[in-house]
Amino acid sequence: MLIMVRAIVRPEKADGVLKALMDAGYPAVTKFSVAGRGKQRGIKIGEITYDEIPKVLLLSVVGENDKDFVVKTIMEAARSGDKGAFGDGKIFLSPVEEMYTISSGIKETEGANLKGVGV
């Protein structure tokens, strides 16, 4: 089975996550600039509350056998300090039923030895 990995990380950590994935053999990632808030409902600085905080969304599709390694790689690269901090982000995993390469029309499978497929 193929797994979609969606990681929402701090913008200043995105390049480190991309490098860690590249070094681990998972170069194919799609990157989006996004904004949102987590459980802490934004951040208050002085009298101003910022409801939406800039983040980066990274998407990749990996084989089910690789998902734990990829999640660990992202966590290690995205975490602030040794223990992490509020706002470091989230990782979401979802099954991918089918995937096709548009240029060739070929259906991709886990058996194709996927090492991360950008979306």
C-alpha positions in Angstrom: 0.0 0.0 0.0 1.1 3.6 -0.7 1.0 6.2 2.1 0.5 10.0 1.7 2.6 11.8 4.2 1.5 15.4 5.0 3.8 17.3 7.3 3.0 20.8 8.5 6.2 22.4 9.8 7.7 25.7 10.9 8.9 27.7 7.8 12.4 27.9 9.3 12.5 24.1 9.6 11.3 23.3 6.1 14.7 23.3 4.4 16.2 21.1 7.1 13.3 18.6 6.7 13.8 18.6 2.9 17.5 18.1 3.3 17.0 15.3 5.8 14.6 13.5 3.4 16.9 14.0 0.5 19.9 12.6 2.5 17.7 9.6 3.6 16.9 8.8 -0.1 13.4 10.4 -0.3 13.9 13.4 -2.6 10.4 13.8 -4.1 8.4 16.2 -2.0 5.9 18.9 -2.9 6.1 22.1 -0.8 3.3 24.6 -0.1 3.3 27.8 2.0 0.2 27.7 4.2 -1.2 29.5 7.3 -3.2 28.1 10.2 -3.3 27.6 13.9 -3.2 24.6 16.3 -4.6 24.0 19.7 -3.0 27.1 21.1 -5.3 29.2 18.7 -2.6 31.4 17.3 -0.2 33.6 19.3 -0.6 36.8 21.3 2.2 39.3 21.2 1.4 42.3 23.4 -2.2 43.4 22.6 -2.2 41.8 19.1 -3.4 38.2 18.5 -2.2 36.5 15.4 -4.9 33.8 14.5 -3.0 32.4 11.6 0.6 31.5 11.8 2.8 30.9 8.6 3.7 27.2 8.1 5.0 25.0 5.3 3.1 21.9 4.1 5.2 19.1 2.7 3.6 16.2 0.7 5.1 12.9 -0.3 3.9 9.4 -1.1 6.0 6.5 0.2 5.6 2.8 0.5 4.0 1.5 3.6 7.2 -0.2 4.7 9.0 3.2 4.6 6.4 5.3 6.4 7.8 4.9 10.0 11.3 5.8 8.8 10.0 8.9 6.9 8.0 10.1 9.9 11.0 9.7 12.2 13.2 11.6 9.8 10.7 14.5 9.5 10.2 14.6 13.3 13.9 14.7 14.0 14.5 17.5 11.5 11.3 19.6 12.3 11.5 19.4 16.1 12.7 22.5 18.0 15.4 21.6 20.5 15.6 18.3 22.2 12.0 18.2 23.5 10.2 20.2 20.9 7.8 23.2 21.4 4.3 24.2 20.7 3.9 25.0 17.0 6.5 22.5 15.7 3.8 21.1 13.5 1.9 17.9 12.7 2.3 14.8 10.5 -0.7 13.2 8.9 -0.7 9.8 7.1 -3.4 8.6 4.7 -3.6 5.6 2.4 -3.3 6.2 -1.3 -5.5 3.8 -3.3 -3.9 4.5 -6.7 -1.2 6.7 -8.2 -0.4 7.4 -11.9 2.4 9.2 -13.6 0.7 11.6 -16.1 3.5 11.6 -18.7 3.7 7.8 -19.1 0.2 6.8 -17.9 1.9 4.2 -15.7 0.2 3.1 -12.5 2.8 3.3 -9.7 2.8 0.7 -7.0 4.7 0.1 -3.8 6.6 -2.7 -5.5 8.2 0.0 -7.8 10.6 0.7 -4.9 9.2 4.2 -4.3 11.5 6.6 -2.4 9.1 9.4 -2.0 6.9 10.7 -4.7 6.1 14.4 -4.9 2.5 15.2 -5.4 
